[in-house]
């Protein structure tokens, strides 16, 4: 299934862009704890690409679900789980290996029109750029 999208602005937490102390973002802090569950994270950029999807997407069974990870004990004393789902990310006609990243406590978690994508550093990412994701493991569901 192919879902078109547009790159949208995120909160800047994943990359650390909005960190008032200039410290690391959440992805950089989570990487060492996620490596044993999701080894590919080591090759991902320290940030996510936030997408406004043209069609809603709900991932109920991610490929990987981590146990609660203690990456920020002050904010999440019981840890935080992460869902990771393999996708292809299409940008400017080229396909890139990527993953949907779902953080248990993210404000985007229950928004079916927003996706956060982990992938390597890519040229051409900018607000408003059109792109698409390809989800291979898909099921259409009609709820009445």
GIDA-V145550 format. One record per helix or strand of 3 or more residues. SS is the DSSP state (helix for helix, strand for strand). FROM is the first residue (numbers start at 0). TO is the last residue. If there is no record, write none. Layout:
# GIDA-V145550
SS,FROM,TO ; SS,FROM,TO
This chain:
# GIDA-V145550
strand,1,6 ; helix,25,33 ; helix,38,42 ; strand,48,52 ; strand,81,90 ; strand,93,102 ; strand,113,118 ; strand,129,133
